[in-house]
Amino acid sequence: MLLTNAQLILPHAIRHGALSIADGQIHEIGAPSAAGLDLEGDFLLPGLIDLHTDNLERQVLPRANARWPSRSALLAHDAQCAAAGITTVFDALCLGDIGFEKARAQTFRDGLVDIRDFAAAGILKAEHFLHLRCELPAPEMPASLAAAIDEPLVRLISLMNHSPGIGQYADIPRYRDMRAHDGFSEPEITAMVAELQASHHQHTAANRDAALALARAKNIPLASHDDRTEAEILQNHSDGITISEFPVSFEAARAAKAKNMRVVAGAPNIVRGGSHSGNVSALALVGENLVDALASDYVPAAMLEAVFALAAQDILPLPAAIALATSGPADLAGLRDRGRIAPGQRADLVQVRLHRGHPVIRAVWRAGTRIA
């Protein structure tokens, strides 16, 4: 297959040309040709790689108390990722129910079975891996991790603590306001905050040790989550954690980079113009060269919009912005066969046209096969 008349987003440049595909890989890059599929001058960039998406959870629970069948939810999630130009997906499944979100354990159990089954059958549009999100205060977390750790699709483990007063939710009054906005009463919020803090003090330290031991034994990359202070980064680094995912302060992001840890930021933070929970701006982090990769977090479409926003605002040249959603995540996850437009790389590709400054996806290929 030959794709021609495209603005190719190469690692360090944009080049008008053509690209040939053979056996699912990029074969050759050359000048535009009269033959082949005419991309009409659109951008052609590598398929996006999303290291952290909670989108499956949102398909499983499209409304409060309205649980959707797991397999139907997975197919909808997969289709949304492909339509967003994401050709490699790390499904972030939460291990442990805490606080106001009590249905995640079932989503994890069902998702583990369904992703394994559908991936083996070859019916998913994108390629799916597993990112196990270990909720450290949850008493059931170690057993859930032990049950999943031998699954070959597991490629990333993150340690997180969503207790009030910690990380993302360090500001307890703001946390209470968020829960009140969700419809919970003041007595309900008070009781749950007390329960969560008690669970944190009882389980977090032991659960952290258990998760670290299992991840080290299996040589699976480890990420921390919602880092706030330099002290947290130093502890994580000493424990062998190499990735700081969604740091919530400049202090944490700068400390992570000083220790040569990789930093992942949320693409929705950039699209929205700030954090939904009042933490550091991802745009500002990128502006200080503190970010190695972006992740969609909870909106798959945010990946593409964020990188084009970075270029439109002159924060980064377009190839460097695209790299935050392609080669950056690929390098972080050890996926050396994708993430760049170059001969020998897998032909995961996205055709994009700008309409009034907004990126619009016109076609998506995975290993040379069109999936959207």
N, C-alpha and C positions, 0 to 999 in steps of 0.2 A: 504494500500500500504506500502511496505517495501523497503527502499533504503539502500543498504548495500555496504560494502567495500569502504567507503569514508573517507576522512580526514575532519572531522566535525570541522568547525570553531565555537567553543563555545565562550561565552563572555570573558573568560580569558585563554583559552587553545585551543590547537588543539588535537583532539582525533580520532584515527582510530576506526571506528565503524559503526553502523547501526542506522537507524531512521525509526520509523513507523508512519504512518499518518492515522488518522481516523476523519471523519466528517470535513475535511478541516483543522484540527489542528495537530500539532506535538503531538503524543501520548506518545511515549517512545523512549529513547535513550539507546542503548545497544551495545553488542559486535557484530562484523561481523558475518553474517549468510550465510549458503549455499543457503538459499531461498532468494527471493526478487530480485529487479533490481540491478545488479552489476554495480556500478559506477567506477569500474576499478582503484580505488585508487585516483580518482580526489578529489579536494576540494569540499565541500558542505557548502555554506554560506547562511546567510539570504538574502531574496530579498532586493535589494537596494531601498532606499527611497530618492527621489529627491525633495527637497523643492523649487527649483527654476530652471525652464527650460524655455528658450525662443524658444525652438525648433519648436513649432507650428508656430511661426511667420516665421521661415525659410522655412517651408513647404508651407505656404501660399504664400510667395514671393520667389520662388526658384531663380528667376532672377529679376533684377530691371525692373519694369514696366511689369512684367509677373505674374499677380495674378492667383493663382490656386484656384479651387473650395474649399470652406471651409471644406466641409465634407470629400472630398478626402484627403485634407491636414491633417485633424485630424486622419484619419485612418492610413496614412503613419507615422505620428508622434507617434501614439500609438504603431505601429509595431516596430518602431525603439527603443522606450523605452523598450519594452519587450525583444527585441533581445539584448539589452545592459544590461539585468539583473535587470532592474528597474521595480519593481512590484507595487510601489506606486508613483504616479506622482502628483506634485503640478504644474499645468499649470500656468505659470506666464503671465497673460494678462495685457497689458499696458493700463491704463486709461488716455488718453490724447495724442494728436498729438503735437509734438514740433519739431522744427528745420528741420533737413534733413530727418527725417523719418515721413512721413505724412500719412501712411496707417494703423497705429496701431489702430485707433478708430474703423475702420471697422472690423479688426481682432478680437478686443474685443467683439463687438456686435455679430458677427457670432459665435465666439468661445463659448460665454456664452450659446447661444441657442443649439449649436451642442453638447457640452460636456454634458449638462443637458440631452438632448434627448438620446444620445448614452449610457450614463451611466445608465439611467433608463431602457433602453432596454437590458442591460447586454451584449452588443456585443464588448465592449472594452477589450483588453487583460489585461492591467494593470488597477489598480484602480486609478481614476483621481479625484483630488480635485482642487480647484481654489485658486490661489495666486494672489490677486489684487495689481498690481504695480501702485501706485498713483503718477503720474507725476505732482508735485506740481506747476510748472509754467503754466500748461495748463489751460486755462479758463474753458474748458468743463469738467474738472476732477470731481468736486463735483457732478454734475448731473449724470455722469456715475457711480460713486460710490454709489449714492443713489439708482440707478436702479438695482444694483447688490447685495447690502448688505444683502438682505433677502434670497438670494440663499443658501440653506443648504450646498452646496458643498464648499462654501467659508470658508477656514480654516486659512488663513494668509493674512495680509495686510502689504505692505511695502510702506514707504514714500521715494520718490526719487526726485532728482533734477539734471538733466543732462544739466544744463546751462553752457556755457563756463565760466571758472573762479571758478567753484564750484566742490567739491568732486573729482570724477574721472577725470574731465576735468579742474582741477585747473590751469594747465599749458596751457595758451591760445595759445602761439606759437606752442606747440605740437598739440593742438586741430586743429589749422588751417592747419598744415601739414597733419594731418590725413584726413581732408576733401579735401585737394588738391589731396591727393593720391586717394580719391574716385572719382575724376574727376571734382570737382567743381572749377570754376574760382575764382580768387582773389576777383573780385567785388561781386560775389555771396556769398562767405564766409564772407566778410566784412558786407554785408547787413544782412545776417542771424545771425551773432554774435550779431549785434546791436539789432535785433528783439528779440532774445532769452534773452538777458540781460534785455531788457525793460519788457518783459513778466514776468521774474523772479521778478523784483522789484514791479510789479503791482499785481501779483497774489499769490506768494508763501506763504506769511504769512497767509492770509485769508484762502487759500486752506488747509494749514497745520492744522489750527484750526478746519476746517470743517471735515477733515478726522479723526483727533484725536477724535472728539466728536462722530462720527458715529461708529468707532471701539470700543470705550469704551462702548457705549450703547449696542452693540451686543456682547461684551466680546470676541472679536476676537483678537488673538495675533498680536502684532505690531512689525514690524522690521524697522530699519533705513537702509539706503543704501549708500554705498560709503563714509562712515565716514572718515574724515581726521584728525580732531583735538580733543583734550581732551575736549575743550569747547563744541563741537558738541555732544559728548557722554554725558556730564553732562546735557545738555539741553534735550537730548532724554530720558535719565534716569528719569529726573524729570517729563517728560510728560507721563511716564508709558510705554515707549518702552522697551521691554525686549530682543530684538535680534538686534545685529549689523551684517548686511549682507554685505559681501565683503568690509570690512574696507580697505582703501587704504594706510594706514601707520601703523608702529609699535605703534606710539603714540596713535592712536585711538583704536587699538586692545588691548593694555595693559590697557587703561582706561576702556574699556568695561568689561574686565575680573575683574578689580578692583571693578566694580559695580555689579558683578555677572550677567552681561548680557551674553547671549549666542552668540557665534561668528560663523558665517557661512563663509566659504572660497570657492573659485571657483576651482573645480577640473581641468579645462583646464589650469589654472595657474601652477599647479603642473606638468601636462603632458608636457606642452610646456617648462617648466623650467623658467617661469617668466610670469609677467603680459603683456598682449597684448597692454596695454595702459601706460606702464612704471611705474606702481605703485608697492607696496610692494610684495615680493615673498610669495606666500602661503606656499611654502615649509619651508621658514624661520619661518613663523607664527606657523606652526605645530611643528617645532623644539623647539619653546619656550613654547609649551603647551598652545597656545592661541586660538586653534580652537576646536569647539564642533561638527561641522558637515561640510560636503562638499556638494556642489550642482553642477549639471552639467553645469549650466548657459546656454551655447549655443551648447554643444556637449554631447549628452547622453552617448556615449561610454567612455567619460572621467572619469566617476565615478569609474568604475572598474579598469581602467588603473592607476588612481591616487593612489588608496589604495595599489595596488601591488607595485607601484613605491616607496611608502613610506617604505614598508617593505624591498624591494630590496636594498634601500639605507641606511638601518639600522636607519631610522628616528624613526620608531615605530615597535614593534612586530606585526606580521600579524593580530592577533585578535584585537589589539587596532586600527590598521589602518582600518580594516573592519568596526569597530564600528563607524567610522566617516561617513560611508555611510549607516549605518543600525540602530543600537540602538541610536546613537547620534541624527540623524534627528527624529526618532520616539519619543524620549523623548521630544525634542524641540516642536514637534507638538501635543503632548498629545496622541499619538497613542500607547496605552499600550498593544495592542494585537499582535504586530509584532516587527520585528527588531532584534530578538534573536533566536538562536536555543535552545529551552527549551520546556519541556512539557507544553501544554496549549496555546502556541503561535501559531498564524496562520501559516500554512505551505506554506509560501512564501520562495522559495528556489532557489538557483542558483548553478549549477554544473559547475566547472571551472577546466581547465587543463592548466598548464604552458607549452608553446612551445617556447623553446629558450628564456625563461624568460618572454615571453609575455602571459598574461592571455587570454585564449580562452574559451568562453562560449559554453557549450555543451548541456545544457538543462536548462529551467526555469519553475518553477511551481508557481502558485498563488492559495492559499487555496487548495493545493493538486492537482490542475488541471494543466496539462502542457500547457503552453502558447507560448513556443518557444523551 
